Amino acid sequence: MTEPSKVIHVRNVGHEISENDLLQLFQPFGVITKLVMLRAKNQALIQMQDTPAAVSALQFYANVQPAVRGRNVYVQFSSHQELTTMYQNTQGRGDEPNRILLVTVHHMLYPITVEVLHQVFFPHGFVEKIVTFSKSAGFQALIQYQSRQSAVVARTALQGRNIYDGCCQLDIQFSNLDELQVNYNNERSRDFTNPNLPSEQKGRSPQPGYGDAGGMYGVQSTGVRAAGFPQMANAAAIAAAFGGGLPPGISGTNDRCTVLVSNLNPDRIDEDKLFNLFSIYGNIVRIKLLRNKPDHALVQMGDGFQAELAVHFLKGAILFGKRLEVNFSKHSNITQGADTHEYMNSNLNRFNRNAAKNYRYCCSPTKMIHLSSLPQEVTEEEIVSHLEEIGTIANTKLFEMNGKKQALVMFETEEQATEALVCKHATSLGGSIIRISFSQLQAI
């Protein structure tokens, strides 16, 4: 085996595997400082903060085969001890200090504008100019400080940090440029020393030569239309979540919002439990249990894309001993009435906030559930006690991310994990209403 390194080489990385999928695979072992997708080779390089973190990851995956989206991936130490400029944009010069920084944003779930970048970088010194653009590495920016020392301080303080909770990770290196040329002041480029510059002329690229200027990681309206879901009101969130494409098997063209669920266990199911399950894939408008067919129900989703996600990921799932049938209904919507439950205004609908993040976590039921909104003083024992009536818990992990307590709980079977989510999502634990979703991690 290659000698230990903080850089991990990942093989068999198919086109359906995203940067976020790989981040989820390795984040439990430590901070990831760089991630490079080698798409042409179906490979990736992950740089951990230190070698012990990489060693822990490879020791774990020596015993547990890592799989992402149903595909086995293979990991080993890279022959590189560090990812240098050979794997970065040619505008970077690595560790030789310069007042201009080249910033790459990984795992970008929310739009990043000049204003956002200025808020992040100006505490470390006077920022003169910012230019943003997109290249194969993803969303990037060039940030010019007044002094080289400010750039050094900013890189030291911000390298590997997230702009938002759990996403938009900064990868910062020094640029080889001597001066940024800014022609327009707008949301993509800004000269803070010259506020009188015009805004961009329509159809003109504000920064020719820097790349596809202004392209925002698949959130441009043209990118959304190419992906096939122009009719979706949340198209930008969908594009941001899936990098401008869609998960395998999802067309993005369905316009039927209502789903028919059959082969339910009528003795154990109710509307709120169905809400907990289907709300993973979108907002719920209303739910109706069919009284003349007690094992059937109608679920009206927020839009056709959310309904397609639910049908795709839940077809064949096992709940309360029954294998569910999930199909599009012939009814376009559910008529309001005494036997329908309304959820349109429920504050438990997950996609009113952080829609892109929630889309990113859509998957079929797994053995592992992720718990959030936990009380700060919660213990693993309290979590186990809250869930153990559902089934056998194989493993748990309590951790903190961005100052908030979260947990992973692995059950013996997918059915038990599904039941835990259906019965325990939005229940109270230690005075907090907890949130549960499926985790795509294969092991703790």
C-alpha positions in Angstrom: 0.0 0.0 0.0 1.1 3.5 -0.7 2.5 5.2 2.4 -0.1 7.1 4.5 -1.1 10.6 3.2 -3.8 13.1 4.0 -4.9 12.8 0.4 -7.3 9.9 -0.4 -7.6 8.6 -4.0 -11.2 7.4 -4.8 -11.9 5.2 -7.9 -15.1 4.2 -9.7 -16.7 7.6 -9.2 -19.6 7.5 -11.7 -21.2 10.6 -13.2 -24.2 10.2 -10.8 -21.9 10.7 -7.8 -21.6 14.4 -6.7 -19.0 16.2 -4.6 -21.6 16.2 -1.8 -21.9 12.4 -1.9 -18.1 12.1 -1.3 -18.1 14.8 1.4 -20.8 12.7 3.3 -18.6 9.7 2.9 -15.5 11.3 4.5 -16.7 14.1 6.7 -17.4 11.8 9.7 -13.6 11.3 9.9 -12.5 14.9 10.0 -12.3 18.2 8.1 -12.0 18.0 4.3 -9.8 20.8 3.0 -9.8 20.0 -0.7 -11.9 17.9 -3.1 -11.0 17.5 -6.8 -13.3 15.5 -9.1 -11.4 13.9 -12.0 -14.5 13.3 -14.1 -12.6 12.1 -17.2 -11.1 9.3 -15.2 -14.1 8.5 -12.9 -11.9 9.3 -10.0 -11.6 11.9 -7.2 -9.0 13.2 -4.8 -9.9 14.1 -1.2 -7.5 16.0 1.0 -8.2 15.7 4.8 -7.0 18.2 7.3 -4.3 15.8 8.5 -3.0 12.3 7.9 -4.6 10.7 11.0 -8.0 11.6 9.7 -7.2 10.0 6.3 -5.8 6.9 8.1 -9.0 6.6 10.2 -11.2 6.8 7.1 -9.2 4.1 5.2 -9.0 1.8 8.2 -12.8 2.0 8.5 -13.4 1.4 4.8 -11.0 -1.5 4.8 -13.7 -3.4 6.7 -16.8 -1.7 5.2 -17.2 -1.5 1.5 -18.1 2.2 0.7 -20.9 2.6 -1.7 -22.5 5.7 -3.1 -25.8 5.7 -4.9 -25.6 2.0 -5.3 -22.1 2.0 -6.8 -19.1 0.6 -4.9 -16.2 3.0 -4.8 -12.6 2.1 -3.9 -10.3 4.1 -1.7 -6.6 4.2 -1.1 -3.9 6.6 -0.1 -2.9 8.9 -2.9 0.8 9.0 -4.0 0.5 12.8 -3.4 1.1 14.0 0.1 -0.8 17.2 -0.7 -3.0 18.5 -3.5 -0.9 21.2 -5.2 -1.5 23.6 -8.1 -1.2 20.8 -10.6 -4.8 19.8 -9.6 -6.0 23.4 -9.3 -7.0 26.1 -11.7 -4.0 27.5 -13.6 -4.7 30.9 -12.1 -3.5 29.5 -8.7 0.1 29.5 -7.6 -0.3 27.5 -4.4 1.5 28.7 -1.3 3.5 31.7 -2.6 1.8 34.7 -0.9 0.1 37.2 -3.1 -2.6 39.8 -2.4 -5.0 38.1 -4.9 -6.7 34.9 -3.7 -8.3 32.3 -5.9 -11.3 30.8 -4.1 -13.2 27.7 -5.1 -16.5 27.0 -3.4 -17.3 23.2 -3.0 -20.6 21.7 -2.0 -22.4 24.9 -3.1 -26.1 24.7 -2.1 -26.9 28.4 -2.0 -26.1 31.2 -4.4 -22.8 33.0 -3.7 -22.7 36.7 -4.8 -20.1 39.4 -4.6 -21.9 40.7 -1.5 -21.7 37.4 0.2 -18.0 37.0 -0.5 -17.3 40.6 0.6 -19.0 39.9 4.0 -16.8 36.8 4.4 -13.5 38.3 3.4 -13.6 42.0 4.4 -13.1 41.4 8.2 -9.5 40.4 7.3 -8.5 43.5 5.5 -9.6 46.0 2.8 -11.0 44.2 -0.2 -10.3 46.1 -3.4 -11.9 43.9 -6.1 -13.9 40.7 -6.5 -14.6 38.8 -9.7 -16.7 35.6 -9.8 -16.9 33.0 -12.6 -17.6 29.3 -13.2 -15.2 26.7 -14.6 -15.0 22.9 -14.5 -13.9 23.1 -10.9 -17.2 24.8 -10.1 -17.9 28.2 -8.8 -14.8 30.3 -8.3 -13.8 33.9 -7.4 -10.7 36.1 -7.5 -10.4 38.4 -4.4 -7.9 41.2 -4.4 -6.8 42.7 -1.1 -5.1 46.0 -0.6 -2.1 44.3 1.0 -0.5 40.9 0.7 -0.6 40.5 4.5 -4.4 40.7 4.5 -4.6 38.0 1.9 -2.3 35.7 4.0 -4.4 36.3 7.1 -7.7 35.7 5.3 -6.4 32.4 3.7 -5.2 31.2 7.1 -8.5 32.0 8.8 -10.9 30.8 6.1 -9.3 27.8 4.4 -11.6 24.8 4.6 -14.4 26.8 6.4 -18.1 26.7 5.3 -19.9 29.9 4.4 -23.2 28.4 5.4 -23.9 25.5 7.8 -22.7 22.3 6.3 -22.1 23.6 2.8 -20.3 26.1 0.6 -16.8 25.1 1.7 -14.0 27.4 0.8 -10.8 26.2 -0.9 -8.4 29.1 -1.0 -5.0 29.5 -2.7 -2.9 32.4 -3.9 -3.5 33.5 -7.4 -0.7 34.2 -9.9 -2.4 37.4 -11.2 -0.9 40.8 -10.3 -4.0 42.9 -10.8 -7.7 42.3 -11.4 -9.3 44.2 -14.2 -13.0 45.0 -13.3 -15.1 46.7 -16.0 -18.5 46.5 -14.3 -20.0 46.7 -10.8 -22.7 44.1 -10.4 -23.5 40.9 -8.6 -20.7 39.1 -10.3 -17.8 41.6 -10.2 -17.1 44.7 -8.2 -14.3 47.3 -7.8 -14.7 48.7 -4.3 -12.2 51.4 -5.2 -14.3 52.7 -8.1 -18.0 52.8 -7.2 -18.8 54.7 -10.4 -18.3 51.8 -12.8 -21.4 50.9 -14.9 -23.4 47.7 -14.4 -22.9 45.0 -17.0 -24.3 45.7 -20.5 -26.8 43.0 -21.5 -25.2 40.2 -23.4 -21.7 41.3 -22.5 -19.3 39.2 -20.4 -18.0 41.4 -17.5 -14.7 39.5 -17.3 -13.6 37.9 -20.6 -10.7 35.6 -20.1 -11.6 34.6 -16.6 -14.0 31.8 -17.7 -17.7 31.6 -18.0 -18.3 34.8 -16.2 -21.1 34.9 -13.8 -22.2 31.3 -14.3 -23.5 30.2 -11.0 -23.0 26.4 -10.6 -26.0 25.3 -12.6 -28.5 27.9 -11.3 -28.6 29.9 -14.5 -32.1 29.9 -16.1 -30.7 28.4 -19.2 -29.2 25.5 -17.3 -32.5 24.9 -15.5 -34.4 24.7 -18.8 -31.8 22.3 -20.3 -32.4 20.0 -17.3 -36.1 19.7 -18.3 -38.0 21.3 -15.4 -38.8 24.9 -16.4 -42.3 24.5 -15.1 -41.1 24.0 -11.5 -41.4 27.0 -9.3 -38.4 25.7 -7.3 -36.2 25.1 -10.3 -33.3 27.1 -9.0 -33.2 25.1 -5.7 -33.4 21.8 -7.7 -30.5 22.9 -10.0 -28.5 24.0 -7.0 -29.1 20.7 -5.2 -28.2 18.5 -8.2 -25.5 20.6 -9.9 -27.8 21.4 -12.9 -28.6 17.8 -13.6 -31.0 15.3 -12.0 -30.6 12.0 -10.1 -30.7 8.9 -12.3 -34.2 7.8 -13.0 -35.8 11.2 -12.4 -37.1 13.0 -15.5 -38.1 16.3 -14.0 -41.0 16.5 -16.5 -43.8 15.0 -14.4 -46.7 17.5 -13.7 -48.9 15.2 -11.7 -48.9 16.3 -8.0 -51.0 13.6 -6.4 -49.7 10.1 -5.5 -51.7 6.9 -4.8 -50.2 4.8 -2.0 -51.5 1.2 -1.7 -50.8 -1.9 0.4 -50.6 0.1 3.6 -51.1 -1.5 7.0 -54.5 0.0 7.9 -54.1 -0.9 11.6 -51.0 1.1 12.0 -51.0 3.9 9.4 -52.5 7.4 9.8 -52.2 10.7 8.0 -49.5 12.1 10.2 -47.3 9.1 9.7 -47.7 9.3 5.9 -46.8 13.0 6.2 -43.6 12.2 8.0 -42.6 9.8 5.3 -43.6 11.8 2.2 -42.4 15.1 3.6 -38.8 13.9 3.0 -39.4 14.4 -0.8 -41.4 17.7 -0.8 -44.0 19.8 0.9 -47.4 18.1 1.5 -50.6 19.9 0.6 -53.1 17.3 1.9 -53.6 13.6 2.6 -56.7 11.4 2.4 -57.0 7.8 3.6 -59.6 6.0 1.4 -62.3 4.7 3.7 -63.7 2.3 1.1 -60.1 0.9 0.6 -58.4 1.1 4.0 -55.0 0.1 2.7 -55.0 3.0 0.1 -54.2 6.7 0.5 -53.8 9.8 -1.7 -51.0 12.2 -1.0 -50.9 15.6 -2.8 -47.4 17.0 -3.0 -46.3 20.6 -3.6 -45.5 20.0 -7.3 -44.9 17.4 -9.9 -41.2 17.1 -9.3 -41.7 16.4 -5.6 -44.3 13.8 -6.5 -41.8 12.2 -8.9 -39.2 12.0 -6.2 -41.7 10.3 -3.8 -42.8 7.8 -6.4 -39.2 7.0 -7.4 -37.7 6.6 -3.9 -40.6 5.1 -2.0 -41.8 2.5 -4.5 -41.3 -0.9 -2.8 -40.4 0.5 0.6 -41.5 -1.7 3.5 -43.5 -0.1 6.3 -45.3 -1.9 9.1 -44.7 -5.3 7.4 -46.1 -4.2 4.1 -44.3 -3.5 0.8 -45.7 -0.2 -0.5 -47.0 0.5 -4.0 -46.5 4.1 -4.9 -47.8 5.5 -8.2 -49.1 8.7 -9.7 -52.8 9.1 -9.2 -55.4 9.8 -11.9 -56.6 12.7 -9.7 -54.8 16.0 -10.2 -55.5 17.0 -6.7 -57.4 16.0 -3.5 -60.7 17.7 -3.0 -60.9 19.4 0.4 -63.4 17.7 2.8 -64.1 16.3 6.2 -62.0 13.2 5.5 -58.9 15.0 4.3 -56.1 16.3 6.4 -54.6 19.7 5.5 -50.9 20.2 5.6 -50.3 23.2 3.3 -49.6 25.6 6.1 -47.9 23.1 8.4 -44.6 24.4 9.8 -43.3 20.8 9.6 -43.1 21.0 5.8 -39.4 20.7 5.2 -39.0 22.5 1.9 -40.1 26.0 3.0 -36.5 26.6 4.1 -33.2 25.3 2.8 -35.0 23.6 -0.2 -31.8 22.9 -2.1 -30.2 21.2 1.0 -33.3 19.0 1.5 -33.5 18.0 -2.2 -29.8 16.9 -1.9 -30.7 14.5 0.9 -33.5 12.7 -1.0 -32.9 9.0 -1.2 -34.6 5.7 -0.7 -35.1 4.4 2.8 -31.9 3.2 4.5 -30.9 1.6 7.7 -29.5 4.8 9.0 -31.4 7.8 10.2 -30.1 11.3 10.8 -31.5 13.3 13.8 -31.2 17.1 14.1 -32.9 19.9 16.1 -31.7 18.0 19.2 -31.4 19.7 22.6 -27.8 20.7 23.3 -27.5 18.6 26.5 -28.9 15.4 24.9 -27.0 12.1 25.5 -26.7 9.0 23.3 -28.6 7.1 26.1 -31.6 9.4 25.8 -31.6 9.1 22.0 -31.5 5.3 22.3 -34.3 5.3 24.9 -36.4 7.4 22.6 -36.1 5.1 19.6 -35.4 1.6 20.9 -39.1 0.5 21.1 -39.0 0.6 17.3 -36.4 -2.1 16.8 -32.8 -3.2 17.3 -30.3 -0.3 17.2 -27.0 -1.5 15.8 -25.0 1.7 16.4 -25.3 5.4 17.3 -23.1 8.5 16.9 -23.7 11.8 18.6 -21.8 14.7 17.2 -21.8 18.5 16.9 -21.8 20.5 13.6 -21.7 24.3 13.6 -22.5 24.3 17.2 -25.7 22.1 16.9 -26.1 18.6 18.3 -26.9 15.9 15.7 -27.0 12.2 15.7 -26.8 9.1 13.4 -28.7 6.0 14.4 -28.3 2.7 12.5 -31.0 0.1 12.8 -30.7 -3.6 11.9 -33.1 -3.2 9.0 -34.4 -0.5 6.6 -37.9 -1.3 7.7 -37.1 -0.5 11.4 -35.4 2.8 10.3 -38.4 3.7 8.2 -40.7 3.0 11.1 -38.6 5.1 13.4 -38.7 8.0 11.0 -42.5 7.7 10.5 -43.3 7.4 14.2 -40.7 9.6 15.8 -40.1 12.5 13.4 -41.5 15.7 14.9 -41.8 14.2 18.4 -40.5 15.9 21.5 -37.1 14.9 23.1 -35.9 16.9 26.0 -38.3 19.7 25.1 -37.1 20.0 21.5 -39.1 18.9 18.4 -36.7 16.6 16.7 -36.2 16.2 12.9 -35.4 12.9 11.3 -34.4 12.0 7.8 -32.6 9.1 6.1 -28.8 9.2 5.9 -27.0 8.0 2.8 -24.0 7.0 4.9 -23.3 3.3 4.8 -21.9 3.0 8.3 -21.0 5.0 11.4 
